[in-house]
Amino acid sequence: MSEPVENPYAAPLSALPPLSAAEEKQWALLTHVLSIFLGPLSAVVLWVLFKERGPFVRAHVTTEWNWQLTILAGSVACIGVSIFSTFFSYTDSSRGQSSLGLGLFLVGYLGVIVLHLVGAAFSIAAAIAANKGDMYRHPLAYSFVG
């Protein structure tokens, strides 16, 4: 008779070790910096990679993910205002009146620019806090995740 073979898929081969305090600070800092350029995508990727490896990095990644989703929702609303304003501009121009649509169009696109500048400023503040080892919560962020 042959000996029973152990199932290699029954348990993971190796669990990833927890991050050291310095590594957690490094990844938390990187989360905030990368999100300035990549938006919520960087937070999602880092959340999947590091959510189980340390509470500090998990808190910062969750905070940044919520912040980026809040900025994304605001951007969609501003772009919606801009697109909706084109209906006003066509209606007003056909009657020969001054256009409210152009003003709304500019307000919508300027809103997107302002949202991303404010988002970058708060992400930089969060990166500084992460580098110091402090927790940070964005003041205007809606809690979508965690």
Residue, then its C-alpha position, 0 to 999 in steps of 0.5 A: m500500500s502506498e502512503p497517503v499524499e498530503n493535499p497541497y491545496a489544503a492550506p497556503l504554502s506560506a503566509l506573508p509576514p506582517l510588515s515592520a513599522a518602517e515598511e508600514k509607514q513606507w507603504a502608507l506614504l506611497t499610497h497617498v503619493l501614488s493616488i495623486f497620479l493614479g486615483p483610486l486605482s492605486a488604493v485598490v491595488l495596495w489594499v488588496l496587497f497589504k490589507e492583511r499585513g498591518p493595521f497602519v497601512r490598512a487604515h491609510v489605504t482605506t482612508e485614501w480609497n475613500w478620499q479618491l472615491t469621494i473625489l471621483a463622485g464629485s468629478v462625475a457630478c461636475i462633468g454631469v453639470s457640464i454635459f447637462s449645460t449643453f442642453f441649455s446652450y442649444t435651447d438659449s441660442s435657438r431663441g437668441q438669448s444669452s446662454l446660461g449653458l456656457g456658464l454652467f459648462l465652465v463651472g462644471y469643468l472648473g469644479v473638476i480642476v478644483l476638486h483634483l487640486v484640493g484632492a492632491a493637497f489633502s493627499i500630500a497632507a496625508a502622506i506627511a502624516a503617514n511619514k510621521g507615523d500618524m493616522y490621518r482622516h480626510p476632512l471631507a471624505y465620505s466613508f465608502v469602504g471600511 
